[in-house]
Amino acid sequence: MDTAVDLSVDISGLHFRNPVLAASGTFGYGLEFTRFFDISELGGFCTKGLSLEPLPGNPPGRITETPAGMLNAIGLENVGVKSFIRDKLPPLERYDTHIIANIFGKTIEEFVAIAGDLNPHQKVSALELNISCPNIKEGGIQFGHDPDMTYKVVEAVKKISNKPVWVKLSPNVTDITVFARVCEDAGADALTLVNTFLAMSIDVNKRRPMLSNVTGGLSGPAIRPMAVRLVHQAAQTVDIPVVGIGGITSARDALEFMVAGAMAVQIGTANYFDPIVCVKVIRGLRRYCEENNISDIKEIIGTLEVREGQFLYY
């Protein structure tokens, strides 16, 4: 029965056995989840964000629960790209899955340097640029909030990288389609969206922010309807593949994104409360296809039907 359904998808020249990836920041460096299941079952996973040098992140508190979601201000804590290459990558060689290295920098030069460090390592299939970070040369403006800076960082990494370049878009912009087009024009091979929504939670007894950073990124099921809308807008705008992220906890959730136009999905926050959620979603997608006589999951992608006269966006 398993062979009756083709779950494979092709993105940026890479063949994925299925369209389910684990999202950056929620799956560690992949090795942390090997005690729960064989990560070779995944289409792939995105590493924790990698910087040029190790970062300690923000002081506690860094995570707080919200209704149907989670706020985090981890501060991009990570071991740094060189430590990742030396200590994390070798044991990952035994697993047959795509590794997408999520990278970020405070300057374009840092993005380029990280991409250069990863170039020789074939086990890393692609790069995912986290552009939701401030450019210190431009007064702290986020790369992903200024179309010109977005173009420049994508273009610069594309010039140096020998791997496909995916760009992770921020939802905290006025018009996602502007940034989707800019990334495509700069040479991006795929888009992933969305990153977390800027949000805040307050302890009313102490009258203090729940997070030491005051604000943080909202993720989880609470953001899924907004993320689906943004994915649909982006998919309607560009010709490069779109990978959907935001509050996915089940196969039904993943199918929403795919019907909206996503070629694949990434699962994030749900990994915290169900470490085998990705496997469950893969099995659920296969079951859905079997029950609906769908032989190839690609038949589902971008099949949203909108009646004439309906308004899609407000």
C-alpha positions in Angstrom: 0.0 0.0 0.0 2.9 2.4 0.8 4.2 2.3 -2.8 0.7 3.2 -4.2 1.1 6.9 -3.2 4.0 9.1 -4.4 4.7 11.6 -1.6 7.9 13.0 -3.2 8.4 16.6 -4.3 11.2 18.4 -6.1 12.3 21.8 -4.8 15.2 23.9 -6.2 16.8 20.9 -7.9 16.5 18.6 -4.9 14.3 15.5 -4.6 12.5 15.1 -1.3 11.0 11.7 -0.4 8.1 13.5 1.1 7.0 17.2 1.6 7.5 17.3 5.4 10.5 19.1 6.9 11.2 20.1 10.5 11.5 23.9 10.9 14.6 25.7 12.1 14.9 26.5 15.8 12.6 23.7 16.9 14.6 20.6 15.8 18.0 21.5 17.2 20.7 20.2 14.9 18.7 17.1 14.1 20.6 14.8 16.3 18.5 15.6 19.3 15.5 13.9 17.7 17.2 10.7 16.7 16.2 9.0 19.9 12.6 9.5 19.0 12.5 8.2 15.4 14.7 7.7 12.4 15.1 11.2 11.0 15.7 9.6 7.5 11.9 9.3 7.4 11.8 13.1 6.9 11.9 14.9 3.7 14.5 17.0 5.4 15.0 19.4 8.3 16.3 22.9 8.9 19.1 23.4 11.4 19.0 25.8 14.2 20.1 29.2 12.9 23.8 29.3 12.4 25.9 32.4 12.9 29.6 33.1 12.1 30.5 32.9 15.8 28.7 31.1 18.7 26.0 33.1 20.3 24.7 32.7 23.9 21.2 34.1 23.2 19.0 36.1 25.5 18.8 35.7 29.3 15.8 34.0 30.8 12.8 34.1 30.4 13.0 33.2 26.8 9.8 31.2 26.2 6.3 31.6 27.4 3.0 29.8 26.5 0.1 31.7 25.0 -3.4 30.6 24.0 -2.8 28.1 21.1 0.7 29.2 20.7 4.1 30.1 22.1 6.2 33.2 22.4 10.0 32.9 22.2 12.9 35.3 22.4 15.7 32.7 22.4 18.0 35.3 20.8 19.4 32.9 18.1 21.6 31.0 20.5 23.7 28.5 18.5 27.1 26.9 18.4 28.4 28.8 15.4 28.9 27.5 11.9 32.4 26.1 12.5 31.4 24.1 15.5 28.4 22.8 13.6 30.6 21.6 10.7 33.1 20.1 13.1 30.8 18.5 15.7 27.3 18.2 14.4 27.7 17.4 10.7 29.8 14.2 10.8 27.3 12.2 12.8 24.5 13.4 10.5 26.2 11.7 7.6 24.5 8.4 8.5 21.0 9.8 7.9 19.5 9.8 4.5 17.6 13.1 4.6 18.1 16.6 3.3 19.8 19.1 5.7 18.9 22.7 5.1 21.3 25.0 6.9 19.5 28.0 8.3 22.0 30.9 8.5 21.9 34.5 9.6 24.3 37.4 10.0 24.5 41.0 11.2 26.0 42.1 7.9 25.9 40.9 4.4 29.6 39.9 4.8 28.7 37.6 7.6 26.0 35.8 5.5 28.5 35.4 2.7 31.2 34.1 5.0 28.9 31.4 6.5 27.8 30.4 3.0 31.4 30.0 2.1 32.2 27.8 5.1 29.3 25.5 4.2 30.1 25.3 0.4 32.5 22.3 0.7 30.1 20.1 2.7 27.8 18.0 0.4 25.7 16.8 3.3 24.2 20.3 3.5 21.7 20.3 0.7 20.6 24.0 0.7 20.8 27.2 2.7 17.8 28.9 4.3 18.5 32.6 4.9 17.0 34.0 8.0 16.6 37.6 7.0 14.6 38.6 10.2 17.7 39.9 11.8 19.1 43.4 12.1 21.8 44.8 9.7 24.1 46.6 12.1 25.7 48.6 9.2 22.3 50.1 8.4 21.3 51.2 11.9 19.7 47.9 13.0 17.0 47.8 10.3 16.1 44.1 9.6 17.2 42.7 6.3 13.7 41.3 5.8 12.0 44.6 6.4 13.6 46.6 3.6 13.3 45.3 0.0 16.6 46.8 -1.1 18.5 45.1 1.8 16.6 41.9 1.1 17.7 42.0 -2.5 21.3 42.7 -1.7 21.7 39.9 0.9 20.1 37.3 -1.4 22.1 38.4 -4.4 25.4 38.3 -2.4 24.8 34.8 -1.0 23.7 33.5 -4.4 27.0 34.7 -5.9 29.1 32.7 -3.4 27.0 29.7 -2.6 27.2 26.4 -4.6 23.9 25.3 -3.0 20.3 26.3 -3.6 19.3 29.4 -1.6 16.0 29.5 0.2 14.8 32.7 1.8 12.7 32.7 5.0 10.3 35.6 4.9 9.1 37.7 7.9 5.3 38.2 8.2 5.9 41.5 9.9 5.7 43.5 6.7 3.0 45.5 5.0 3.0 43.5 1.7 4.6 40.0 1.6 4.4 39.9 -2.2 6.9 42.8 -2.5 9.5 40.7 -0.6 8.6 37.5 -2.5 9.2 39.2 -5.8 12.5 40.8 -4.6 13.8 37.5 -3.5 12.9 35.9 -6.8 14.5 38.8 -8.8 17.7 38.4 -6.7 18.0 34.8 -7.6 16.4 32.9 -4.7 15.7 29.2 -5.5 12.7 28.9 -3.1 10.9 30.8 -0.4 9.9 29.6 3.1 7.2 31.4 5.0 6.4 32.5 7.5 8.7 33.3 10.3 7.2 34.2 13.7 4.9 37.1 14.3 6.2 39.9 16.6 4.1 39.7 19.8 4.1 40.4 23.6 2.8 38.9 26.8 2.5 40.5 30.2 2.5 39.1 33.8 -0.3 41.2 35.2 0.6 40.5 38.8 4.2 41.6 38.5 3.3 44.1 35.7 6.3 43.0 33.8 6.8 41.4 30.4 6.8 37.6 30.4 10.0 37.7 28.2 13.3 39.3 29.2 13.4 40.7 25.7 10.0 42.3 26.2 8.8 41.1 22.8 9.2 37.8 21.0 8.1 35.7 18.1 4.6 34.1 18.2 4.3 30.6 16.7 2.0 27.6 17.0 -1.6 26.9 15.9 -2.7 30.5 16.6 -0.8 31.8 13.6 -1.8 29.1 11.1 -4.7 31.0 9.3 -2.5 34.1 8.9 0.4 32.0 7.6 -1.9 30.1 5.1 -3.0 33.5 3.7 0.5 34.7 3.3 1.7 31.5 1.7 -1.2 31.7 -0.8 -0.3 35.3 -1.6 3.4 34.5 -2.2 2.6 31.4 -4.3 0.3 33.5 -6.5 3.1 36.0 -7.0 6.3 34.1 -7.8 7.3 31.2 -10.0 9.8 29.7 -7.5 8.6 27.1 -5.0 7.1 28.1 -1.7 7.5 26.1 1.5 4.8 26.8 4.1 5.3 27.1 7.9 3.1 28.1 10.7 1.2 26.2 13.4 1.1 22.8 11.6 0.1 19.9 14.0 -1.6 17.5 11.7 -1.8 16.3 8.1 -4.9 18.4 7.6 -3.0 21.5 8.6 -0.2 20.6 6.1 -2.8 20.0 3.4 -4.2 23.6 3.9 -0.8 25.0 3.0 -0.3 22.7 0.0 -3.8 23.4 -1.4 -2.9 27.1 -0.9 0.2 26.6 -3.1 3.0 25.3 -0.9 5.2 22.7 -2.5 6.2 21.4 1.0 5.8 22.3 4.7 7.9 22.8 7.7 6.7 21.8 11.2 8.0 23.9 14.1 6.4 24.4 17.5 4.5 21.1 17.5 7.9 19.3 17.8 8.1 20.6 21.4 4.9 18.8 22.6 5.0 15.9 20.2 8.5 14.9 19.1 7.2 12.5 16.5 4.7 14.9 15.0 6.5 15.0 11.6 6.2 11.2 11.2 2.5 11.4 12.1 2.0 14.1 9.4 3.8 12.1 6.8 1.6 9.0 7.6 -1.5 11.2 7.6 -0.7 12.6 4.2 -0.3 9.1 2.8 -3.6 8.0 4.4 -5.4 11.1 3.0 -4.2 10.3 -0.5 -5.2 6.7 -0.3 -8.6 7.5 1.0 -9.2 10.1 -1.8 -7.6 8.0 -4.6 -4.8 10.4 -5.1 -1.7 8.6 -6.5 0.7 11.6 -6.4 0.6 14.3 -3.7 1.7 16.9 -6.2 -1.9 16.7 -7.6 -3.0 18.7 -4.5 -0.6 21.6 -4.7 -2.2 24.9 -5.6 -5.7 23.5 -6.1 -7.5 26.1 -4.1 -10.8 26.9 -5.9 -12.0 30.5 -5.6 -15.4 31.4 -7.0 -15.6 34.4 -9.3 -16.3 37.6 -7.4 -14.8 36.4 -4.1 -12.3 38.7 -2.4 -9.1 36.9 -1.4 -7.4 39.7 0.5 -8.5 42.7 2.6 
